[in-house]
Amino acid sequence: MIENTNLAVYVAGITLLALVAYLWLHVRVTSYRESRVKRIKHLLKDPETMAAMPTEVLSDKEELQDRREIIKGVRSRFTIIRRTLILCVFAAWAVALTFPFIGKLPSTMLSILIAVTTAVVGIAARPLVENMISGIVISFSKQLRVGDTLMMDSQYGTVEDISITHTKIKTWDWKRYVIPNSRMLNKEFVNLTLNDSLLWAYLEFSVSYDADLEEVSAIATRVASQSQHHNAQEPPQFWVMRMDQESVTCWVAAWADSPAEAWNLKSDIAVRLIREFRERGIPTHMNQVHLNQRPATA
């Protein structure tokens, strides 16, 4: 009688613990899902923040469809994660219920059952399990999210989707870079939009030693501030970085609202600088010396 009472208390305790774990996971995953969806909706108000390279190739209808697919992908991923975690809780609950009866099973049968389970999970399902676990870790991490702009493996692009097994990055030329989550979790990358989308964009260029650096500085900062892609919260900055053998290497830097705007800003500054230097006759390298030219004779 006492043994039956202890067993009933054990089963009730395990069931209550599983129920609490289920409710906690349900609330936490739902909260994470809604916060990520809210963030994506905020980003999608400005398409430039979700693009590695700005483009007008998509129609309004296609852009709307892409936005719906992104939000649908985020919801689906967290729904799968929630179901997977709940299934794990159920499996743990079922295993815990069998503990009082394990001693009654033949040791040979128990050894065979453990060996078969280990072989199936360890060999056949290992890549899937690794990617699923990594996908869950990435999903709850704030270091990598859908919509982030990355520099990784010489690739520049935005995170388009994080599925339960793979991460998909849309590069600047609209190719898709697909990486298994188990590898993505161990990769080093530069997240250009981890805390905010602002980016300090710089352009490197060279001028001759004959050039007036004060004039070059004034021109560079002016053309940067006049660009429509410049964030006007702080004026552009100019620095002399190196004194090379044939030229002086300079930088001009300015803030942009997003990586896509920074891309356009650098291009715009370069075009304007070339035009200004050409109009004002500012040399960008030292004059060539023609060795085959004979000196004039008296």
DRENDO-1510 file (C-alpha; in Angstrom, 1 decimal, always signed):
<recs>
REC; n; res; u; v; w
REC; 1; MET; +0.0; +0.0; +0.0 .
REC; 2; ILE; +2.8; +2.4; +1.0 .
REC; 3; GLU; +4.6; +1.5; -2.2 .
REC; 4; ASN; +1.6; +2.3; -4.3 .
REC; 5; THR; +1.1; +5.6; -2.5 .
REC; 6; ASN; +4.8; +6.6; -3.1 .
REC; 7; LEU; +4.5; +5.7; -6.8 .
REC; 8; ALA; +1.3; +7.8; -7.1 .
REC; 9; VAL; +3.1; +10.8; -5.5 .
REC; 10; TYR; +6.1; +10.3; -7.8 .
REC; 11; VAL; +3.9; +10.2; -10.9 .
REC; 12; ALA; +1.9; +13.3; -9.7 .
REC; 13; GLY; +5.1; +15.2; -9.0 .
REC; 14; ILE; +6.7; +14.3; -12.3 .
REC; 15; THR; +3.5; +15.3; -14.2 .
REC; 16; LEU; +3.2; +18.6; -12.3 .
REC; 17; LEU; +6.8; +19.4; -13.1 .
REC; 18; ALA; +6.3; +18.6; -16.7 .
REC; 19; LEU; +3.2; +20.7; -16.8 .
REC; 20; VAL; +5.1; +23.7; -15.3 .
REC; 21; ALA; +7.9; +23.2; -17.8 .
REC; 22; TYR; +5.4; +23.1; -20.6 .
REC; 23; LEU; +3.7; +26.3; -19.5 .
REC; 24; TRP; +7.0; +28.1; -19.0 .
REC; 25; LEU; +8.4; +27.1; -22.4 .
REC; 26; HIS; +5.1; +28.1; -24.1 .
REC; 27; VAL; +5.1; +31.6; -22.6 .
REC; 28; ARG; +8.8; +32.2; -23.2 .
REC; 29; VAL; +8.9; +31.0; -26.8 .
REC; 30; THR; +5.7; +32.9; -27.6 .
REC; 31; SER; +7.2; +36.1; -26.0 .
REC; 32; TYR; +10.4; +35.7; -28.0 .
REC; 33; ARG; +8.4; +35.1; -31.2 .
REC; 34; GLU; +6.3; +38.2; -30.8 .
REC; 35; SER; +9.3; +40.4; -29.9 .
REC; 36; ARG; +11.1; +39.2; -33.1 .
REC; 37; VAL; +8.0; +39.7; -35.2 .
REC; 38; LYS; +7.6; +43.2; -33.8 .
REC; 39; ARG; +11.2; +44.0; -34.6 .
REC; 40; ILE; +10.9; +42.7; -38.2 .
REC; 41; LYS; +7.7; +44.8; -38.7 .
REC; 42; HIS; +9.6; +47.9; -37.5 .
REC; 43; LEU; +12.5; +47.2; -39.8 .
REC; 44; LEU; +10.2; +46.6; -42.8 .
REC; 45; LYS; +8.8; +50.1; -42.5 .
REC; 46; ASP; +12.1; +51.2; -44.1 .
REC; 47; PRO; +13.1; +48.7; -46.8 .
REC; 48; GLU; +16.6; +50.2; -46.9 .
REC; 49; THR; +17.4; +48.7; -43.5 .
REC; 50; MET; +16.6; +45.2; -44.8 .
REC; 51; ALA; +18.7; +45.4; -47.9 .
REC; 52; ALA; +22.5; +44.9; -48.3 .
REC; 53; MET; +22.2; +46.7; -51.6 .
REC; 54; PRO; +19.4; +49.2; -52.3 .
REC; 55; THR; +17.3; +48.4; -55.4 .
REC; 56; GLU; +14.1; +49.3; -57.1 .
REC; 57; VAL; +13.7; +46.0; -59.0 .
REC; 58; LEU; +10.8; +44.8; -56.9 .
REC; 59; SER; +7.3; +46.2; -57.3 .
REC; 60; ASP; +5.2; +47.2; -54.2 .
REC; 61; LYS; +3.3; +44.0; -54.5 .
REC; 62; GLU; +6.5; +41.9; -54.5 .
REC; 63; GLU; +7.9; +43.8; -51.6 .
REC; 64; LEU; +4.8; +43.3; -49.6 .
REC; 65; GLN; +4.9; +39.6; -50.4 .
REC; 66; ASP; +8.5; +39.4; -49.3 .
REC; 67; ARG; +7.7; +41.1; -46.0 .
REC; 68; ARG; +4.9; +38.6; -45.4 .
REC; 69; GLU; +7.2; +35.7; -46.1 .
REC; 70; ILE; +9.8; +37.0; -43.7 .
REC; 71; ILE; +7.3; +37.4; -40.9 .
REC; 72; LYS; +5.8; +34.0; -41.7 .
REC; 73; GLY; +9.2; +32.5; -41.6 .
REC; 74; VAL; +9.9; +33.9; -38.1 .
REC; 75; ARG; +6.6; +32.7; -36.8 .
REC; 76; SER; +7.0; +29.3; -38.3 .
REC; 77; ARG; +10.5; +28.9; -36.9 .
REC; 78; PHE; +9.5; +29.7; -33.3 .
REC; 79; THR; +6.4; +27.5; -33.7 .
REC; 80; ILE; +8.6; +24.6; -34.6 .
REC; 81; ILE; +11.0; +25.4; -31.8 .
REC; 82; ARG; +8.1; +25.5; -29.3 .
REC; 83; ARG; +6.7; +22.1; -30.5 .
REC; 84; THR; +10.2; +20.6; -30.4 .
REC; 85; LEU; +10.9; +21.8; -26.9 .
REC; 86; ILE; +7.4; +20.6; -25.8 .
REC; 87; LEU; +8.1; +17.2; -27.4 .
REC; 88; CYS; +11.4; +17.0; -25.4 .
REC; 89; VAL; +9.5; +17.8; -22.2 .
REC; 90; PHE; +7.0; +15.0; -23.0 .
REC; 91; ALA; +9.8; +12.6; -23.8 .
REC; 92; ALA; +11.6; +13.5; -20.6 .
REC; 93; TRP; +8.3; +13.0; -18.7 .
REC; 94; ALA; +7.8; +9.6; -20.3 .
REC; 95; VAL; +11.3; +8.5; -19.5 .
REC; 96; ALA; +11.0; +9.7; -15.9 .
REC; 97; LEU; +7.8; +7.7; -15.5 .
REC; 98; THR; +9.7; +4.5; -16.5 .
REC; 99; PHE; +12.4; +5.0; -13.8 .
REC; 100; PRO; +10.5; +3.0; -11.1 .
REC; 101; PHE; +10.1; +0.1; -13.5 .
REC; 102; ILE; +13.6; +0.0; -15.0 .
REC; 103; GLY; +14.9; -2.3; -12.3 .
REC; 104; LYS; +12.2; -4.8; -13.3 .
REC; 105; LEU; +13.3; -5.0; -16.9 .
REC; 106; PRO; +15.9; -7.7; -18.0 .
REC; 107; SER; +19.3; -6.2; -18.2 .
REC; 108; THR; +19.9; -7.6; -21.6 .
REC; 109; MET; +16.8; -6.0; -23.0 .
REC; 110; LEU; +17.7; -2.7; -21.4 .
REC; 111; SER; +21.2; -2.8; -22.9 .
REC; 112; ILE; +19.9; -3.5; -26.4 .
REC; 113; LEU; +17.3; -0.7; -26.1 .
REC; 114; ILE; +20.0; +1.8; -25.1 .
REC; 115; ALA; +22.4; +0.6; -27.8 .
REC; 116; VAL; +19.8; +0.9; -30.5 .
REC; 117; THR; +18.7; +4.4; -29.4 .
REC; 118; THR; +22.3; +5.6; -29.2 .
REC; 119; ALA; +23.1; +4.2; -32.7 .
REC; 120; VAL; +20.1; +5.8; -34.3 .
REC; 121; VAL; +20.5; +9.2; -32.7 .
REC; 122; GLY; +24.3; +9.3; -32.8 .
REC; 123; ILE; +24.8; +8.1; -36.4 .
REC; 124; ALA; +21.7; +8.6; -38.5 .
REC; 125; ALA; +20.2; +11.7; -36.9 .
REC; 126; ARG; +23.4; +13.4; -35.7 .
REC; 127; PRO; +23.6; +16.2; -38.3 .
REC; 128; LEU; +19.8; +16.9; -38.0 .
REC; 129; VAL; +20.0; +17.0; -34.2 .
REC; 130; GLU; +23.1; +19.2; -34.3 .
REC; 131; ASN; +21.5; +21.7; -36.7 .
REC; 132; MET; +18.2; +21.7; -34.7 .
REC; 133; ILE; +20.0; +22.4; -31.4 .
REC; 134; SER; +22.1; +25.1; -33.0 .
REC; 135; GLY; +19.0; +26.6; -34.6 .
REC; 136; ILE; +17.3; +26.9; -31.3 .
REC; 137; VAL; +20.4; +28.5; -29.7 .
REC; 138; ILE; +20.7; +31.0; -32.6 .
REC; 139; SER; +17.0; +31.8; -32.4 .
REC; 140; PHE; +17.2; +32.8; -28.7 .
REC; 141; SER; +20.5; +34.6; -29.2 .
REC; 142; LYS; +20.6; +38.3; -29.9 .
REC; 143; GLN; +23.8; +38.1; -31.8 .
REC; 144; LEU; +22.2; +37.0; -35.1 .
REC; 145; ARG; +18.6; +37.9; -36.1 .
REC; 146; VAL; +16.6; +38.1; -39.3 .
REC; 147; GLY; +17.3; +41.4; -40.9 .
REC; 148; ASP; +20.8; +41.8; -39.6 .
REC; 149; THR; +23.5; +42.9; -42.1 .
REC; 150; LEU; +26.7; +40.8; -41.9 .
REC; 151; MET; +30.2; +40.5; -43.2 .
REC; 152; MET; +31.2; +36.9; -43.2 .
REC; 153; ASP; +33.5; +34.6; -45.3 .
REC; 154; SER; +34.0; +37.6; -47.7 .
REC; 155; GLN; +30.3; +37.8; -48.1 .
REC; 156; TYR; +28.2; +40.9; -47.5 .
REC; 157; GLY; +24.5; +40.6; -47.1 .
REC; 158; THR; +21.4; +40.5; -44.9 .
REC; 159; VAL; +20.0; +37.5; -42.9 .
REC; 160; GLU; +16.9; +36.6; -44.9 .
REC; 161; ASP; +15.8; +33.6; -42.9 .
REC; 162; ILE; +16.9; +31.4; -40.0 .
REC; 163; SER; +15.2; +28.0; -40.3 .
REC; 164; ILE; +15.4; +25.2; -37.7 .
REC; 165; THR; +18.3; +23.7; -39.6 .
REC; 166; HIS; +19.9; +26.4; -41.9 .
REC; 167; THR; +20.6; +30.1; -42.0 .
REC; 168; LYS; +20.0; +31.9; -45.3 .
REC; 169; ILE; +21.8; +35.1; -46.2 .
REC; 170; LYS; +20.9; +37.3; -49.1 .
REC; 171; THR; +24.2; +38.8; -50.5 .
REC; 172; TRP; +24.5; +42.2; -52.1 .
REC; 173; ASP; +24.1; +40.7; -55.6 .
REC; 174; TRP; +20.9; +38.8; -54.5 .
REC; 175; LYS; +22.5; +35.4; -54.3 .
REC; 176; ARG; +21.6; +33.1; -51.4 .
REC; 177; TYR; +24.3; +32.0; -49.1 .
REC; 178; VAL; +23.0; +29.0; -47.1 .
REC; 179; ILE; +24.9; +27.7; -44.0 .
REC; 180; PRO; +23.9; +24.8; -41.7 .
REC; 181; ASN; +23.2; +26.1; -38.2 .
REC; 182; SER; +25.8; +23.9; -36.6 .
REC; 183; ARG; +28.5; +25.7; -38.7 .
REC; 184; MET; +26.8; +29.1; -38.3 .
REC; 185; LEU; +26.9; +28.8; -34.5 .
REC; 186; ASN; +30.8; +28.5; -34.7 .
REC; 187; LYS; +31.4; +31.1; -37.3 .
REC; 188; GLU; +33.0; +34.5; -36.7 .
REC; 189; PHE; +31.2; +37.4; -38.4 .
REC; 190; VAL; +30.8; +41.2; -38.3 .
REC; 191; ASN; +27.2; +42.2; -37.5 .
REC; 192; LEU; +26.8; +45.7; -38.9 .
REC; 193; THR; +23.3; +46.2; -37.3 .
REC; 194; LEU; +23.7; +44.4; -34.0 .
REC; 195; ASN; +22.8; +47.5; -31.8 .
REC; 196; ASP; +21.5; +49.9; -34.5 .
REC; 197; SER; +21.6; +50.5; -38.2 .
REC; 198; LEU; +23.9; +53.5; -38.2 .
REC; 199; LEU; +27.2; +53.0; -39.9 .
REC; 200; TRP; +30.4; +55.1; -40.0 .
REC; 201; ALA; +31.2; +54.9; -43.7 .
REC; 202; TYR; +34.6; +56.0; -45.0 .
REC; 203; LEU; +36.2; +56.4; -48.4 .
REC; 204; GLU; +40.0; +56.1; -48.9 .
REC; 205; PHE; +41.6; +58.1; -51.7 .
REC; 206; SER; +45.0; +59.5; -52.6 .
REC; 207; VAL; +46.3; +63.0; -53.7 .
REC; 208; SER; +49.7; +64.2; -54.8 .
REC; 209; TYR; +52.2; +65.9; -52.5 .
REC; 210; ASP; +51.7; +69.0; -54.6 .
REC; 211; ALA; +48.0; +69.2; -53.6 .
REC; 212; ASP; +46.8; +71.7; -51.0 .
REC; 213; LEU; +45.6; +69.4; -48.1 .
REC; 214; GLU; +43.5; +72.2; -46.6 .
REC; 215; GLU; +41.6; +72.5; -49.9 .
REC; 216; VAL; +41.4; +68.8; -50.3 .
REC; 217; SER; +39.9; +68.5; -46.7 .
REC; 218; ALA; +37.4; +71.3; -47.4 .
REC; 219; ILE; +36.3; +69.6; -50.7 .
REC; 220; ALA; +36.0; +66.1; -49.2 .
REC; 221; THR; +33.9; +67.1; -46.2 .
REC; 222; ARG; +31.7; +69.4; -48.3 .
REC; 223; VAL; +30.9; +66.8; -50.9 .
REC; 224; ALA; +30.2; +64.2; -48.2 .
REC; 225; SER; +27.8; +66.6; -46.4 .
REC; 226; GLN; +26.0; +67.4; -49.6 .
REC; 227; SER; +25.2; +63.7; -50.3 .
REC; 228; GLN; +21.6; +62.8; -49.9 .
REC; 229; HIS; +22.7; +59.5; -48.2 .
REC; 230; HIS; +24.6; +61.3; -45.4 .
REC; 231; ASN; +23.1; +61.4; -41.9 .
REC; 232; ALA; +23.4; +65.1; -40.9 .
REC; 233; GLN; +23.6; +64.5; -37.2 .
REC; 234; GLU; +27.4; +64.9; -37.2 .
REC; 235; PRO; +29.6; +66.6; -39.9 .
REC; 236; PRO; +31.9; +64.5; -42.0 .
REC; 237; GLN; +35.5; +64.0; -40.9 .
REC; 238; PHE; +38.8; +64.2; -42.9 .
REC; 239; TRP; +42.1; +62.5; -42.0 .
REC; 240; VAL; +45.5; +62.1; -43.6 .
REC; 241; MET; +46.2; +58.4; -43.0 .
REC; 242; ARG; +49.6; +57.6; -44.7 .
REC; 243; MET; +52.5; +59.3; -46.5 .
REC; 244; ASP; +53.2; +56.8; -49.4 .
REC; 245; GLN; +56.0; +57.1; -51.8 .
REC; 246; GLU; +54.0; +58.6; -54.6 .
REC; 247; SER; +50.9; +60.1; -52.9 .
REC; 248; VAL; +49.3; +61.0; -49.6 .
REC; 249; THR; +46.5; +58.6; -48.5 .
REC; 250; CYS; +43.4; +60.3; -47.1 .
REC; 251; TRP; +40.2; +59.3; -45.6 .
REC; 252; VAL; +36.8; +61.0; -45.5 .
REC; 253; ALA; +34.1; +59.5; -43.3 .
REC; 254; ALA; +30.5; +60.3; -42.6 .
REC; 255; TRP; +27.5; +58.7; -40.9 .
REC; 256; ALA; +24.8; +56.8; -42.8 .
REC; 257; ASP; +21.5; +55.5; -41.6 .
REC; 258; SER; +22.0; +51.9; -42.7 .
REC; 259; PRO; +24.6; +49.7; -44.4 .
REC; 260; ALA; +22.7; +50.1; -47.7 .
REC; 261; GLU; +22.9; +53.9; -47.4 .
REC; 262; ALA; +26.6; +53.7; -46.5 .
REC; 263; TRP; +27.1; +51.8; -49.7 .
REC; 264; ASN; +25.5; +54.6; -51.7 .
REC; 265; LEU; +27.2; +57.2; -49.7 .
REC; 266; LYS; +30.7; +56.0; -50.5 .
REC; 267; SER; +29.9; +55.7; -54.2 .
REC; 268; ASP; +28.4; +59.2; -54.2 .
REC; 269; ILE; +31.4; +60.7; -52.4 .
REC; 270; ALA; +33.8; +59.1; -54.9 .
REC; 271; VAL; +31.9; +60.4; -57.9 .
REC; 272; ARG; +31.8; +63.9; -56.5 .
REC; 273; LEU; +35.5; +63.9; -55.5 .
REC; 274; ILE; +36.6; +62.8; -59.0 .
REC; 275; ARG; +34.5; +65.6; -60.5 .
REC; 276; GLU; +35.8; +68.3; -58.1 .
REC; 277; PHE; +39.4; +67.2; -58.4 .
REC; 278; ARG; +39.1; +67.3; -62.2 .
REC; 279; GLU; +37.5; +70.7; -62.2 .
REC; 280; ARG; +40.0; +72.3; -59.8 .
REC; 281; GLY; +43.1; +70.5; -61.3 .
REC; 282; ILE; +44.0; +68.7; -58.0 .
REC; 283; PRO; +46.5; +65.9; -58.9 .
REC; 284; THR; +45.8; +62.5; -57.3 .
REC; 285; HIS; +49.4; +61.2; -57.7 .
REC; 286; MET; +52.9; +62.6; -58.4 .
REC; 287; ASN; +53.7; +63.7; -62.0 .
REC; 288; GLN; +55.2; +61.1; -64.3 .
REC; 289; VAL; +58.8; +61.5; -65.4 .
REC; 290; HIS; +59.4; +60.4; -69.0 .
REC; 291; LEU; +62.9; +58.9; -69.0 .
REC; 292; ASN; +63.0; +58.6; -72.8 .
REC; 293; GLN; +62.5; +62.3; -73.3 .
REC; 294; ARG; +65.8; +64.0; -74.3 .
REC; 295; PRO; +66.8; +67.2; -72.6 .
REC; 296; ALA; +66.8; +70.4; -74.7 .
REC; 297; THR; +70.2; +71.4; -76.1 .
REC; 298; ALA; +71.5; +74.9; -75.9 .
</recs>
